[in-house]
Amino acid sequence: MRLDFLRHLYQQPLGCASVYLDITRTDLPAKEQIALRWRAARDKLAQGPVDGATLDALSDLITGPAHNARGIAAFARGGEIVFARPMPDPP
């Protein structure tokens, strides 16, 4: 498996915040469920050395407009999303 597209994530001197999240949107309460999942993940990330701008960038991505995917893998640093990929199934 070729993973060259991920090289920029680990060749930078700064670390990345990463999140793998179930973003299934199949019914009305899905938005609330996603918000709860994200809040739990954000709280865990906030316990580490992740800055607020990076958490906000991830939040905008995850809670933003509906995704067609059932899961998402996202990496961010310095207040920017550096990689995000939809996943066909929830993690």
N, CA, C and O atoms as CSV, one atom per row, in Angstrom:
chain,resi,resn,atom,element,x,y,z
A,1,MET,N,N,0.843,-1.170,0.000
A,1,MET,CA,C,0.000,0.000,0.000
A,1,MET,C,C,0.891,1.237,0.000
A,1,MET,O,O,1.807,1.355,0.814
A,2,ARG,N,N,0.619,2.139,-0.902
A,2,ARG,CA,C,1.389,3.378,-0.999
A,2,ARG,C,C,0.724,4.451,-0.150
A,2,ARG,O,O,-0.450,4.777,-0.328
A,3,LEU,N,N,1.493,4.982,0.763
A,3,LEU,CA,C,0.970,6.011,1.661
A,3,LEU,C,C,1.759,7.311,1.538
A,3,LEU,O,O,1.835,8.087,2.491
A,4,ASP,N,N,2.342,7.548,0.369
A,4,ASP,CA,C,3.118,8.771,0.154
A,4,ASP,C,C,2.307,10.033,0.420
A,4,ASP,O,O,2.865,11.056,0.815
A,5,PHE,N,N,1.004,9.969,0.208
A,5,PHE,CA,C,0.160,11.148,0.405
A,5,PHE,C,C,0.107,11.580,1.868
A,5,PHE,O,O,-0.357,12.680,2.169
A,6,LEU,N,N,0.577,10.729,2.782
A,6,LEU,CA,C,0.603,11.080,4.209
A,6,LEU,C,C,1.958,11.626,4.664
A,6,LEU,O,O,2.092,12.090,5.796
A,7,ARG,N,N,2.942,11.572,3.804
A,7,ARG,CA,C,4.298,11.959,4.187
A,7,ARG,C,C,4.360,13.352,4.803
A,7,ARG,O,O,5.093,13.557,5.771
A,8,HIS,N,N,3.616,14.307,4.270
A,8,HIS,CA,C,3.667,15.678,4.793
A,8,HIS,C,C,3.192,15.756,6.249
A,8,HIS,O,O,3.494,16.728,6.940
A,9,LEU,N,N,2.462,14.755,6.716
A,9,LEU,CA,C,1.995,14.768,8.102
A,9,LEU,C,C,3.121,14.497,9.090
A,9,LEU,O,O,3.148,15.081,10.173
A,10,TYR,N,N,4.028,13.636,8.735
A,10,TYR,CA,C,5.079,13.271,9.688
A,10,TYR,C,C,6.440,13.879,9.372
A,10,TYR,O,O,7.379,13.685,10.144
A,11,GLN,N,N,6.581,14.594,8.284
A,11,GLN,CA,C,7.857,15.223,7.977
A,11,GLN,C,C,7.967,16.643,8.532
A,11,GLN,O,O,9.024,17.265,8.426
A,12,GLN,N,N,6.916,17.150,9.106
A,12,GLN,CA,C,6.938,18.485,9.695
A,12,GLN,C,C,7.434,18.407,11.136
A,12,GLN,O,O,7.198,17.405,11.812
A,13,PRO,N,N,8.120,19.450,11.620
A,13,PRO,CA,C,8.618,19.409,12.993
A,13,PRO,C,C,7.512,19.465,14.049
A,13,PRO,O,O,7.705,18.990,15.169
A,14,LEU,N,N,6.374,20.031,13.711
A,14,LEU,CA,C,5.259,20.108,14.655
A,14,LEU,C,C,4.392,18.869,14.542
A,14,LEU,O,O,4.240,18.309,13.456
A,15,GLY,N,N,3.830,18.443,15.647
A,15,GLY,CA,C,2.919,17.309,15.628
A,15,GLY,C,C,1.568,17.689,15.054
A,15,GLY,O,O,1.293,18.860,14.791
A,16,CYS,N,N,0.747,16.698,14.869
A,16,CYS,CA,C,-0.615,16.907,14.364
A,16,CYS,C,C,-1.611,16.398,15.382
A,16,CYS,O,O,-1.368,15.412,16.077
A,17,ALA,N,N,-2.725,17.080,15.458
A,17,ALA,CA,C,-3.866,16.554,16.197
A,17,ALA,C,C,-4.624,15.671,15.208
A,17,ALA,O,O,-4.837,16.065,14.062
A,18,SER,N,N,-5.024,14.500,15.640
A,18,SER,CA,C,-5.764,13.616,14.742
A,18,SER,C,C,-7.052,13.165,15.414
A,18,SER,O,O,-7.124,12.981,16.629
A,19,VAL,N,N,-8.058,12.995,14.575
A,19,VAL,CA,C,-9.346,12.519,15.068
A,19,VAL,C,C,-9.962,11.610,14.012
A,19,VAL,O,O,-9.940,11.908,12.818
A,20,TYR,N,N,-10.504,10.507,14.478
A,20,TYR,CA,C,-11.261,9.571,13.650
A,20,TYR,C,C,-12.636,9.517,14.290
A,20,TYR,O,O,-12.767,9.134,15.453
A,21,LEU,N,N,-13.665,9.898,13.540
A,21,LEU,CA,C,-14.961,10.080,14.177
A,21,LEU,C,C,-16.096,9.533,13.318
A,21,LEU,O,O,-16.063,9.603,12.089
A,22,ASP,N,N,-17.086,8.993,13.990
A,22,ASP,CA,C,-18.323,8.556,13.347
A,22,ASP,C,C,-19.144,9.801,13.072
A,22,ASP,O,O,-19.540,10.508,13.997
A,23,ILE,N,N,-19.400,10.070,11.789
A,23,ILE,CA,C,-20.200,11.239,11.421
A,23,ILE,C,C,-21.448,10.818,10.644
A,23,ILE,O,O,-21.945,11.559,9.796
A,24,THR,N,N,-21.938,9.633,10.944
A,24,THR,CA,C,-23.113,9.107,10.264
A,24,THR,C,C,-24.277,10.077,10.456
A,24,THR,O,O,-24.566,10.495,11.577
A,25,ARG,N,N,-24.933,10.426,9.367
A,25,ARG,CA,C,-26.070,11.345,9.404
A,25,ARG,C,C,-27.260,10.649,8.755
A,25,ARG,O,O,-27.597,10.908,7.599
A,26,THR,N,N,-27.878,9.772,9.511
A,26,THR,CA,C,-28.993,9.015,8.947
A,26,THR,C,C,-30.351,9.452,9.457
A,26,THR,O,O,-31.376,9.094,8.876
A,27,ASP,N,N,-30.374,10.214,10.528
A,27,ASP,CA,C,-31.656,10.653,11.055
A,27,ASP,C,C,-31.495,12.026,11.713
A,27,ASP,O,O,-30.381,12.535,11.833
A,28,LEU,N,N,-32.599,12.613,12.133
A,28,LEU,CA,C,-32.591,13.963,12.686
A,28,LEU,C,C,-31.656,14.131,13.882
A,28,LEU,O,O,-30.924,15.120,13.931
A,29,PRO,N,N,-31.647,13.203,14.855
A,29,PRO,CA,C,-30.743,13.414,15.993
A,29,PRO,C,C,-29.268,13.190,15.656
A,29,PRO,O,O,-28.408,13.347,16.522
A,30,ALA,N,N,-28.969,12.823,14.405
A,30,ALA,CA,C,-27.576,12.560,14.040
A,30,ALA,C,C,-26.699,13.783,14.294
A,30,ALA,O,O,-25.572,13.644,14.771
A,31,LYS,N,N,-27.197,14.971,13.984
A,31,LYS,CA,C,-26.415,16.187,14.207
A,31,LYS,C,C,-26.045,16.327,15.678
A,31,LYS,O,O,-24.920,16.702,16.008
A,32,GLU,N,N,-26.981,16.030,16.544
A,32,GLU,CA,C,-26.720,16.099,17.986
A,32,GLU,C,C,-25.732,15.017,18.414
A,32,GLU,O,O,-24.858,15.265,19.245
A,33,GLN,N,N,-25.871,13.814,17.847
A,33,GLN,CA,C,-24.957,12.724,18.179
A,33,GLN,C,C,-23.532,13.050,17.732
A,33,GLN,O,O,-22.571,12.787,18.456
A,34,ILE,N,N,-23.405,13.617,16.552
A,34,ILE,CA,C,-22.080,14.007,16.052
A,34,ILE,C,C,-21.488,15.075,16.956
A,34,ILE,O,O,-20.301,15.025,17.278
A,35,ALA,N,N,-22.299,16.037,17.370
A,35,ALA,CA,C,-21.819,17.096,18.266
A,35,ALA,C,C,-21.329,16.505,19.591
A,35,ALA,O,O,-20.307,16.936,20.124
A,36,LEU,N,N,-22.055,15.522,20.119
A,36,LEU,CA,C,-21.630,14.882,21.369
A,36,LEU,C,C,-20.333,14.103,21.183
A,36,LEU,O,O,-19.445,14.163,22.033
A,37,ARG,N,N,-20.221,13.369,20.073
A,37,ARG,CA,C,-18.982,12.625,19.802
A,37,ARG,C,C,-17.807,13.585,19.657
A,37,ARG,O,O,-16.723,13.350,20.191
A,38,TRP,N,N,-18.043,14.678,18.919
A,38,TRP,CA,C,-16.969,15.652,18.722
A,38,TRP,C,C,-16.586,16.305,20.048
A,38,TRP,O,O,-15.399,16.501,20.310
A,39,ARG,N,N,-17.550,16.642,20.880
A,39,ARG,CA,C,-17.239,17.262,22.169
A,39,ARG,C,C,-16.342,16.353,23.007
A,39,ARG,O,O,-15.390,16.825,23.630
A,40,ALA,N,N,-16.637,15.061,23.027
A,40,ALA,CA,C,-15.810,14.108,23.781
A,40,ALA,C,C,-14.401,14.035,23.195
A,40,ALA,O,O,-13.419,14.027,23.936
A,41,ALA,N,N,-14.303,13.983,21.870
A,41,ALA,CA,C,-12.985,13.932,21.226
A,41,ALA,C,C,-12.228,15.236,21.458
A,41,ALA,O,O,-11.027,15.217,21.727
A,42,ARG,N,N,-12.922,16.366,21.354
A,42,ARG,CA,C,-12.284,17.670,21.567
A,42,ARG,C,C,-11.750,17.786,22.997
A,42,ARG,O,O,-10.646,18.287,23.209
A,43,ASP,N,N,-12.526,17.328,23.967
A,43,ASP,CA,C,-12.080,17.376,25.360
A,43,ASP,C,C,-10.789,16.575,25.552
A,43,ASP,O,O,-9.886,17.010,26.267
A,44,LYS,N,N,-10.706,15.406,24.911
A,44,LYS,CA,C,-9.489,14.599,25.014
A,44,LYS,C,C,-8.313,15.297,24.353
A,44,LYS,O,O,-7.214,15.318,24.906
A,45,LEU,N,N,-8.532,15.868,23.174
A,45,LEU,CA,C,-7.456,16.569,22.479
A,45,LEU,C,C,-6.999,17.791,23.273
A,45,LEU,O,O,-5.809,18.103,23.307
A,46,ALA,N,N,-7.938,18.477,23.906
A,46,ALA,CA,C,-7.616,19.689,24.663
A,46,ALA,C,C,-6.756,19.396,25.887
A,46,ALA,O,O,-6.100,20.297,26.411
A,47,GLN,N,N,-6.752,18.152,26.347
A,47,GLN,CA,C,-5.912,17.779,27.480
A,47,GLN,C,C,-4.435,17.701,27.092
A,47,GLN,O,O,-3.562,17.711,27.960
A,48,GLY,N,N,-4.161,17.625,25.812
A,48,GLY,CA,C,-2.786,17.569,25.320
A,48,GLY,C,C,-2.327,18.938,24.871
A,48,GLY,O,O,-2.917,19.955,25.235
A,49,PRO,N,N,-1.275,18.957,24.082
A,49,PRO,CA,C,-0.728,20.244,23.644
A,49,PRO,C,C,-1.380,20.801,22.377
A,49,PRO,O,O,-0.699,21.426,21.564
A,50,VAL,N,N,-2.672,20.590,22.197
A,50,VAL,CA,C,-3.357,21.068,20.998
A,50,VAL,C,C,-3.910,22.465,21.258
A,50,VAL,O,O,-4.618,22.690,22.240
A,51,ASP,N,N,-3.579,23.403,20.368
A,51,ASP,CA,C,-4.015,24.789,20.563
A,51,ASP,C,C,-5.476,24.967,20.149
A,51,ASP,O,O,-6.031,24.164,19.399
A,52,GLY,N,N,-6.072,26.025,20.652
A,52,GLY,CA,C,-7.481,26.319,20.395
A,52,GLY,C,C,-7.809,26.504,18.932
A,52,GLY,O,O,-8.871,26.074,18.482
A,53,ALA,N,N,-6.916,27.139,18.172
A,53,ALA,CA,C,-7.173,27.371,16.748
A,53,ALA,C,C,-7.253,26.043,15.991
A,53,ALA,O,O,-8.058,25.895,15.072
A,54,THR,N,N,-6.425,25.095,16.377
A,54,THR,CA,C,-6.448,23.779,15.739
A,54,THR,C,C,-7.737,23.052,16.090
A,54,THR,O,O,-8.352,22.428,15.226
A,55,LEU,N,N,-8.147,23.127,17.338
A,55,LEU,CA,C,-9.421,22.520,17.745
A,55,LEU,C,C,-10.588,23.162,17.003
A,55,LEU,O,O,-11.527,22.473,16.604
A,56,ASP,N,N,-10.533,24.467,16.818
A,56,ASP,CA,C,-11.606,25.165,16.099
A,56,ASP,C,C,-11.655,24.729,14.631
A,56,ASP,O,O,-12.739,24.554,14.073
A,57,ALA,N,N,-10.490,24.555,14.007
A,57,ALA,CA,C,-10.456,24.113,12.612
A,57,ALA,C,C,-11.071,22.723,12.478
A,57,ALA,O,O,-11.843,22.469,11.553
A,58,LEU,N,N,-10.732,21.827,13.397
A,58,LEU,CA,C,-11.326,20.490,13.388
A,58,LEU,C,C,-12.827,20.561,13.632
A,58,LEU,O,O,-13.598,19.837,13.002
A,59,SER,N,N,-13.235,21.425,14.539
A,59,SER,CA,C,-14.656,21.578,14.840
A,59,SER,C,C,-15.441,22.040,13.619
A,59,SER,O,O,-16.515,21.514,13.327
A,60,ASP,N,N,-14.902,23.021,12.913
A,60,ASP,CA,C,-15.570,23.522,11.704
A,60,ASP,C,C,-15.732,22.416,10.666
A,60,ASP,O,O,-16.770,22.310,10.013
A,61,LEU,N,N,-14.698,21.599,10.525
A,61,LEU,CA,C,-14.754,20.503,9.561
A,61,LEU,C,C,-15.798,19.461,9.973
A,61,LEU,O,O,-16.631,19.055,9.163
A,62,ILE,N,N,-15.748,19.042,11.212
A,62,ILE,CA,C,-16.578,17.928,11.677
A,62,ILE,C,C,-18.040,18.311,11.838
A,62,ILE,O,O,-18.923,17.524,11.498
A,63,THR,N,N,-18.305,19.489,12.342
A,63,THR,CA,C,-19.694,19.887,12.583
A,63,THR,C,C,-20.259,20.739,11.460
A,63,THR,O,O,-21.394,21.210,11.542
A,64,GLY,N,N,-19.476,20.936,10.418
A,64,GLY,CA,C,-19.905,21.746,9.286
A,64,GLY,C,C,-20.990,21.059,8.468
A,64,GLY,O,O,-21.676,20.161,8.955
A,65,PRO,N,N,-21.136,21.490,7.225
A,65,PRO,CA,C,-22.184,20.928,6.364
A,65,PRO,C,C,-22.114,19.397,6.324
A,65,PRO,O,O,-21.057,18.794,6.514
A,66,ALA,N,N,-23.242,18.812,6.076
A,66,ALA,CA,C,-23.350,17.347,6.088
A,66,ALA,C,C,-22.353,16.706,5.137
A,66,ALA,O,O,-22.162,17.152,4.005
A,67,HIS,N,N,-21.734,15.662,5.623
A,67,HIS,CA,C,-20.832,14.851,4.812
A,67,HIS,C,C,-21.608,13.628,4.344
A,67,HIS,O,O,-22.531,13.178,5.022
A,68,ASN,N,N,-21.239,13.096,3.199
A,68,ASN,CA,C,-21.876,11.878,2.716
A,68,ASN,C,C,-21.278,10.638,3.360
A,68,ASN,O,O,-21.887,9.569,3.332
A,69,ALA,N,N,-20.111,10.770,3.932
A,69,ALA,CA,C,-19.415,9.633,4.522
A,69,ALA,C,C,-19.998,9.283,5.882
A,69,ALA,O,O,-20.721,10.073,6.489
A,70,ARG,N,N,-19.672,8.093,6.342
A,70,ARG,CA,C,-20.118,7.660,7.665
A,70,ARG,C,C,-19.038,7.882,8.712
A,70,ARG,O,O,-19.304,7.795,9.910
A,71,GLY,N,N,-17.831,8.164,8.268
A,71,GLY,CA,C,-16.729,8.431,9.181
A,71,GLY,C,C,-15.791,9.445,8.569
A,71,GLY,O,O,-15.860,9.731,7.374
A,72,ILE,N,N,-14.913,9.988,9.394
A,72,ILE,CA,C,-13.932,10.948,8.899
A,72,ILE,C,C,-12.622,10.749,9.664
A,72,ILE,O,O,-12.611,10.478,10.865
A,73,ALA,N,N,-11.538,10.891,8.936
A,73,ALA,CA,C,-10.203,10.926,9.532
A,73,ALA,C,C,-9.657,12.312,9.227
A,73,ALA,O,O,-9.608,12.718,8.065
A,74,ALA,N,N,-9.249,13.037,10.252
A,74,ALA,CA,C,-8.788,14.408,10.045
A,74,ALA,C,C,-7.542,14.675,10.877
A,74,ALA,O,O,-7.416,14.206,12.008
A,75,PHE,N,N,-6.626,15.436,10.293
A,75,PHE,CA,C,-5.394,15.831,10.948
A,75,PHE,C,C,-5.265,17.344,10.809
A,75,PHE,O,O,-5.531,17.900,9.744
A,76,ALA,N,N,-4.856,18.002,11.886
A,76,ALA,CA,C,-4.726,19.465,11.859
A,76,ALA,C,C,-3.540,19.896,12.702
A,76,ALA,O,O,-3.139,19.210,13.642
A,77,ARG,N,N,-2.993,21.038,12.348
A,77,ARG,CA,C,-1.936,21.663,13.144
A,77,ARG,C,C,-1.942,23.153,12.842
A,77,ARG,O,O,-2.294,23.574,11.741
A,78,GLY,N,N,-1.552,23.934,13.819
A,78,GLY,CA,C,-1.444,25.373,13.605
A,78,GLY,C,C,-2.723,26.034,13.137
A,78,GLY,O,O,-2.679,27.012,12.391
A,79,GLY,N,N,-3.859,25.513,13.565
A,79,GLY,CA,C,-5.134,26.127,13.196
A,79,GLY,C,C,-5.626,25.777,11.806
A,79,GLY,O,O,-6.581,26.383,11.321
A,80,GLU,N,N,-4.988,24.802,11.149
A,80,GLU,CA,C,-5.384,24.433,9.794
A,80,GLU,C,C,-5.549,22.925,9.659
A,80,GLU,O,O,-4.822,22.150,10.281
A,81,ILE,N,N,-6.503,22.525,8.846
A,81,ILE,CA,C,-6.662,21.121,8.497
A,81,ILE,C,C,-5.564,20.806,7.480
A,81,ILE,O,O,-5.468,21.457,6.440
A,82,VAL,N,N,-4.745,19.811,7.785
A,82,VAL,CA,C,-3.680,19.445,6.847
A,82,VAL,C,C,-4.025,18.181,6.069
A,82,VAL,O,O,-3.402,17.888,5.049
A,83,PHE,N,N,-5.007,17.441,6.543
A,83,PHE,CA,C,-5.460,16.247,5.824
A,83,PHE,C,C,-6.815,15.843,6.382
A,83,PHE,O,O,-7.004,15.789,7.598
A,84,ALA,N,N,-7.745,15.564,5.502
A,84,ALA,CA,C,-9.047,15.051,5.917
A,84,ALA,C,C,-9.525,14.093,4.834
A,84,ALA,O,O,-9.448,14.378,3.639
A,85,ARG,N,N,-10.012,12.967,5.283
A,85,ARG,CA,C,-10.473,11.964,4.329
A,85,ARG,C,C,-11.758,11.335,4.856
A,85,ARG,O,O,-11.817,10.893,6.003
A,86,PRO,N,N,-12.785,11.298,4.009
A,86,PRO,CA,C,-14.002,10.601,4.410
A,86,PRO,C,C,-13.722,9.102,4.492
A,86,PRO,O,O,-12.851,8.585,3.792
A,87,MET,N,N,-14.461,8.418,5.345
A,87,MET,CA,C,-14.337,6.982,5.499
A,87,MET,C,C,-15.698,6.350,5.192
A,87,MET,O,O,-16.726,6.875,5.619
A,88,PRO,N,N,-15.720,5.244,4.466
A,88,PRO,CA,C,-17.009,4.651,4.087
A,88,PRO,C,C,-17.774,4.057,5.264
A,88,PRO,O,O,-18.991,3.884,5.194
A,89,ASP,N,N,-17.067,3.749,6.336
A,89,ASP,CA,C,-17.688,3.198,7.537
A,89,ASP,C,C,-17.208,3.976,8.749
A,89,ASP,O,O,-16.115,4.542,8.721
A,90,PRO,N,N,-17.995,4.016,9.809
A,90,PRO,CA,C,-17.539,4.705,11.019
A,90,PRO,C,C,-16.348,3.974,11.637
A,90,PRO,O,O,-16.260,2.750,11.547
A,91,PRO,N,N,-15.452,4.697,12.250
A,91,PRO,CA,C,-14.301,4.051,12.878
A,91,PRO,C,C,-14.713,3.250,14.112
A,91,PRO,O,O,-13.865,2.640,14.763
